[in-house]
């Protein structure tokens, strides 16, 4: 025999889980300090500069 569930509570639980998942993703994307952002940008610029330095002129 199947378990009886309340659809309203199941719908609310699903919405809470989706909201928690979105919050976790936002913490990963936006949860960095300014120093971390600056460091990432500096490393990207350094890598681009190094790559450009190894280019051959045509």
C-alpha positions in Angstrom: 0.0 0.0 0.0 1.3 3.5 -0.9 2.1 6.2 1.7 -0.3 9.1 1.8 1.3 12.4 1.4 0.0 16.0 1.7 0.5 17.6 -1.7 0.7 21.1 -0.2 3.6 20.2 2.1 5.3 18.3 -0.7 5.1 21.4 -2.9 6.4 23.6 -0.2 9.3 21.2 0.5 10.2 21.2 -3.2 10.2 25.0 -3.3 12.4 25.2 -0.2 14.9 22.7 -1.7 15.0 24.6 -5.0 15.5 27.9 -3.1 18.3 26.4 -1.0 20.0 25.1 -4.2 19.9 28.5 -5.8 21.3 30.1 -2.7 24.2 27.6 -2.6 25.0 28.5 -6.3 24.9 32.2 -5.5 27.2 31.8 -2.6 29.7 30.2 -4.9 29.4 32.8 -7.6 29.0 36.0 -5.5 30.6 35.0 -2.2 34.1 36.1 -2.9 36.0 39.0 -1.3 37.3 41.9 -3.2 40.9 40.6 -2.7 40.0 37.2 -4.2 38.3 38.9 -7.2 41.4 41.1 -7.7 43.7 38.2 -7.4 41.7 36.2 -10.0 41.7 39.2 -12.4 45.5 39.7 -11.9 46.2 36.1 -12.7 44.1 36.2 -15.8 45.8 39.3 -17.0 49.2 37.8 -16.3 48.3 34.7 -18.2 47.0 36.7 -21.2 50.2 38.8 -21.2 52.4 35.7 -21.1 50.5 34.1 -24.0 50.7 37.3 -26.1 54.4 37.4 -25.4 54.9 34.0 -27.0 53.1 35.0 -30.2 54.9 35.0 -33.5 54.4 38.0 -35.8 53.2 37.1 -39.2 
